[in-house]
Amino acid sequence: MEVVVAPLPPCFHARRLHEVFNLQGGELIIIALLALVVLGPEKLPEAARWVGRMYAQIRQLGDGFNREFQSAVKEPLNDLRDAVSEPVNDMKASLDEAMASAVPEDESGAVNSTEQLQRQAGVDHDDPSPEPADDDQGTPFT
């Protein structure tokens, strides 16, 4: 059985960035205006591309780290799951065998129904249950 990790929603990275730097819309506009003043209109597009490339590289490094970590953890977890599931499956099979041998079979080899087992035990559900005696209070649920 393979562990499946759901992909992160697209808004997660922006939300995570917001949580790390705690930047909101107004603060980003101020930073953009400062960058425009400091760098000028000629260098600003080049600087924005450079920041975008750096962000993409950092994100690739983080994604690579996550993949390596998950692959390093996945194998021992799979081994552990296999080690645990094998005895559980064996126990389930032995319980199924025990249950199958405990249920009596009729002459045709079919397993007896609940009604047949109750008849064999002497339980007759056709007879109405006796009414409680006058001195018997009965159960609070009747």
N, C-alpha and C positions, 0 to 999 in steps of 0.2 A: 504494500500500500504506500502510495507516495504522498508526501505532505504538499499541499497546494497552498501557496500564499497568494492572497488576493492582491491585485495591483492597487496602488494608492490612487485615489481619485485625483484628477488634475488640479483641483483647487488645494490639495493638501500641501504641495510645495510652497505655494504662495502663503498659505496659512502658517506653515512652519517658519518661513522667512519672516513673516509678521511677528511671530512669537519670539524669534531670536533677536531681531533688531528693534522690535516694537515701533516700526515706522508706519505711519498712516498717510493718507492722501496729501494732506497739507504739508507734512514734513517732506514728502517726496518731491512736491512742487518746489519747495524752498531749496532743496538740494539740487534740483535740475536748474533752477535759476542761478544758483551760485556757480554751478559748473559752466553755464553759459557765459557768465561774467568772467570767470577765471580763465577758461579755455578759449573763449571766443567762438563765433559761429563756424569758423573754418575747421577747428580741431574737435569740436564737440561730436560730430558724427563718428569720427575715427575713435574717439575716447569711448563713446557708447558701444561701438562694435567690440572694442578691446574688453570692456567690462562684461559684455554679453558672452564673449569667448571664455573669459576667466570663470564666469558663473557656470557656463556649460562644462568646463573642465572640472571644476570643483564638484559639480553634481555627478559627473561621470565617475570621479574618484569615490564619492559616497556610494553610488550605485554598485560599483565594483566591490567595495568593501562589504556592502550588504550581501551581494551574491557569494563572495568568498566565505563570509560568516555563515550564511545559510547552508552552503554546501558542506562546510566543515561540521556543522551541527546535525545536518540531515542524516548522514551515514550512521553516527552512533545512535540517533533516535530510532532509525529504522531497525538497527540491530536490537535495540532494547524492545521495540514493539514486537519484533519477531520472537524474541526470547520470552516475552510475556504471553503472546497470543498462542504459542505452541502448547504450553501446558493448559491454557484455558480451553483450547479446542479439544485436547485430549480428555480433559475433565468433562466437557460437554458430551463428547462421544460416549464416555463410560456411563454418564448419567442417563443418556438416551437409551443405552443398552439395558441398564438396570431398570428403567421405567418400562421398557418394552417387555422384559421378562417378568415384571411384577404384575402386569395386567393380564388376567386370565383370558384364554381364547376358547371359543366354542368348538364343536366338532368339525366345522368347515374350515377352521383355521383363522377365521375373522375375529377381530378383537370384539369382546362383548360391549354392548352399549351401556350407558349409565342405567337405563331402565332395567336391562337384564341383570346387571350387578345388584341393583336394589331388590329385585325379586328374589335373587339368590340369597340375599342377606335377610330376607323376611320383611322388608319394608314395603307396605302397600299404601300407595298414595290415593287409591280409589276410595278408601274408607274415609269418611269425614273424621276430623280429629274430635275427640270427646270434648263436650262442653265443660268448662270449669265448674267445679262443685260450688255450692252456695257459700261454703266457708272459705273457698279459694278466692283470693282477690284478683288473680290473674296478673298479667304483666301490665305495667303502666302504658304500654304501647298498643293495647287492644281497645 
